Amino acid sequence: MVTVGLFIRVEAKPDKVAEVEETLKEVVDIVRKEGKAVVWFALRLGPTTFAIYDAFADDADRQAHLEANGPALREAGAELFVESPSIDHIDVVAALLPGE
């Protein structure tokens, strides 16, 4: 069961779009190994707009994930993004997951 999540929105610099997309494809392996996220999605919302949606069983897992990955996101952001990522903490009201 998931109870909380994150919605992270980033705007890629126009000349870094392909690099942002490739980086997001690589990050999924890091998140998988970490084992905190129940679900994780990298999304393309527009030509230069991307988002990450991930959900967690509880706030402790969400916080651990942020502490482990937040610094890398901010570091990448200086080179790849127009501005700092927008990070929203969200509550999951209902979910449909495989196997449930």
LINWO-V565892 format. One record per backbone hydrogen bond with DSSP energy under -1.0 kcal/mol. NH is the residue of the N-H (numbers start at 1). CO is the residue of the C=O. If there is no record, write none. Layout:
nh=NH co=CO
nh=NH co=CO
This chain:
nh=3 co=56
nh=4 co=56
nh=5 co=90
nh=6 co=54
nh=7 co=88
nh=8 co=52
nh=9 co=86
nh=10 co=50
nh=12 co=48
nh=13 co=80
nh=16 co=13
nh=20 co=16
nh=21 co=17
nh=22 co=18
nh=23 co=19
nh=24 co=20
nh=25 co=21
nh=26 co=22
nh=27 co=23
nh=28 co=24
nh=31 co=27
nh=32 co=28
nh=33 co=29
nh=34 co=30
nh=35 co=31
nh=38 co=55
nh=39 co=55
nh=41 co=53
nh=43 co=51
nh=45 co=49
nh=46 co=49
nh=50 co=10
nh=51 co=43
nh=52 co=8
nh=53 co=41
nh=54 co=6
nh=55 co=39
nh=56 co=4
nh=62 co=58
nh=63 co=59
nh=64 co=60
nh=65 co=61
nh=66 co=62
nh=67 co=63
nh=68 co=64
nh=69 co=65
nh=70 co=66
nh=73 co=69
nh=74 co=70
nh=75 co=71
nh=76 co=72
nh=77 co=73
nh=78 co=74
nh=80 co=76
nh=81 co=77
nh=82 co=11
nh=86 co=9
nh=88 co=7
nh=90 co=5
nh=92 co=3
nh=100 co=97
